[in-house]
Amino acid sequence: MDLTTTYLGLKLKNPIVPSAGPVSSEISNIKALEDAGASAVVLYSLFEEQIEMESLEHAYFTTAHNDSYAEATSYFPTDIDYKLGPEEYLEHIRKAKEAVDIPVIASLNGKSTGGWIKYAKYMQEAGADALELNIYLLATDFNRTGQEIEKTYIDVVREVKKSVKIPVAVKLSPFFSSVAWMAHELDKAGADGLVLFNRFYQPDIDLENLEVVPNVLLSTPMAMRLPLRWVGILYGRLQAWNSGV
Ligand SMILES: Cc1cc2nc3c(=O)[nH]c(=O)nc-3n(C[C@H](O)[C@H](O)[C@H](O)COP(=O)(O)O)c2cc1C
């Protein structure tokens, strides 16, 4: 059976692309994914906070659960050893490119326009075949309207698109009043593909010790229904569709 497809303008031998996560933090795992048949790989994200707080120690990210860095720490349960730091991340892209023949898609997290966006270009220079923009914006500010939040997404995509030549996919959350409008606006802003959906990390509460605990629950098959619906609704209706949703 011919399973070849196109994603972000990249020709893929099949549509199986492992999503961003800790598994890609080891080059040997990326190689194993390729050997198992993956047609491309998305690396774990480099977070805006990591870039801006370059000097913060590894220990901070892996142990602190302070609200002000909730977005950065949220994907860092203590037992997962991410290779932190922007320079290490760029080096990781270079090494991954040397190790495998499948496209390597780097993932850049951000939630505002700012200096960190230059890392999109650095990721391109390090050899990334494409970029996945993981806009992870947990809107908790009483004073920011939905429209302002949506505008931030669009501005970030425009800025990143201006700075690179490689294709840019945008990873979305499903929490918009109108997912269709948002998808269309991101499409107009130049997104080459949309990734449906990110899943915000939701910490638990340990009732014995009355502490917030960062444990990860993996998806069940039911989780598939939400993206399935939106892929169906958006099918064929976006420019980005030609390169991938
Ligand atoms: C432990 C863990 C770490 C993750 N790390 C990232 C990440 O670094 N960047 C990102 O964009 N998504 C990350 N994700 C989200 C996944 O790539 C995926 O989008 C999400 O889990 C939804 O897919 P699923 O329902 O198949 O799990 C992570 C998910 C998990 C469970």
The ligand as an SDF file (V2000), in Angstrom:
LIG
                    3D

 31 33  0  0  0  0  0  0  0  0999 V2000
    5.3830   13.8670   28.9160 C   0  0  0  0  0  0  0  0  0  0  0  0
    4.9500   14.7320   27.7700 C   0  0  0  0  0  0  0  0  0  0  0  0
    5.8150   15.7030   27.2890 C   0  0  0  0  0  0  0  0  0  0  0  0
    5.4370   16.5110   26.2160 C   0  0  0  0  0  0  0  0  0  0  0  0
    6.3190   17.4480   25.7510 N   0  0  0  0  0  0  0  0  0  0  0  0
    5.9280   18.2600   24.7340 C   0  0  0  0  0  0  0  0  0  0  0  0
    6.8110   19.2480   24.2300 C   0  0  0  0  0  0  0  0  0  0  0  0
    7.9630   19.4040   24.6610 O   0  0  0  0  0  0  0  0  0  0  0  0
    6.3600   20.0370   23.2210 N   0  0  0  0  0  0  0  0  0  0  0  0
    5.1040   19.9230   22.6860 C   0  0  0  0  0  0  0  0  0  0  0  0
    4.7680   20.6680   21.7630 O   0  0  0  0  0  0  0  0  0  0  0  0
    4.2660   18.9830   23.1280 N   0  0  0  0  0  0  0  0  0  0  0  0
    4.6330   18.1550   24.1390 C   0  0  0  0  0  0  0  0  0  0  0  0
    3.7700   17.1970   24.5880 N   0  0  0  0  0  0  0  0  0  0  0  0
    2.4330   17.0780   23.9540 C   0  0  0  0  0  0  0  0  0  0  0  0
    2.4190   15.9590   22.9430 C   0  0  0  0  0  0  0  0  0  0  0  0
    3.3270   16.1860   21.8730 O   0  0  0  0  0  0  0  0  0  0  0  0
    0.9960   15.8180   22.3360 C   0  0  0  0  0  0  0  0  0  0  0  0
    0.6840   16.9470   21.5430 O   0  0  0  0  0  0  0  0  0  0  0  0
   -0.0730   15.7000   23.4010 C   0  0  0  0  0  0  0  0  0  0  0  0
    0.3320   14.7790   24.4040 O   0  0  0  0  0  0  0  0  0  0  0  0
   -1.4170   15.2440   22.7830 C   0  0  0  0  0  0  0  0  0  0  0  0
   -1.2730   14.0390   22.1090 O   0  0  0  0  0  0  0  0  0  0  0  0
   -1.6990   12.6520   22.7760 P   0  0  0  0  0  0  0  0  0  0  0  0
   -3.1520   12.7970   23.1240 O   0  0  0  0  0  0  0  0  0  0  0  0
   -1.4320   11.6250   21.7340 O   0  0  0  0  0  0  0  0  0  0  0  0
   -0.8460   12.4780   24.0030 O   0  0  0  0  0  0  0  0  0  0  0  0
    4.1460   16.3570   25.6340 C   0  0  0  0  0  0  0  0  0  0  0  0
    3.2780   15.3790   26.1250 C   0  0  0  0  0  0  0  0  0  0  0  0
    3.6590   14.5790   27.1690 C   0  0  0  0  0  0  0  0  0  0  0  0
    2.6900   13.5250   27.6750 C   0  0  0  0  0  0  0  0  0  0  0  0
  1  2  1  0
  2  3  1  0
  2 30  2  0
  3  4  2  0
  4  5  1  0
  4 28  1  0
  5  6  2  0
  6  7  1  0
  6 13  1  0
  7  8  2  0
  7  9  1  0
  9 10  1  0
 10 11  2  0
 10 12  1  0
 12 13  2  0
 13 14  1  0
 14 15  1  0
 14 28  1  0
 15 16  1  0
 16 17  1  0
 16 18  1  0
 18 19  1  0
 18 20  1  0
 20 21  1  0
 20 22  1  0
 22 23  1  0
 23 24  1  0
 24 25  2  0
 24 26  1  0
 24 27  1  0
 28 29  2  0
 29 30  1  0
 30 31  1  0
M  END
$$$$
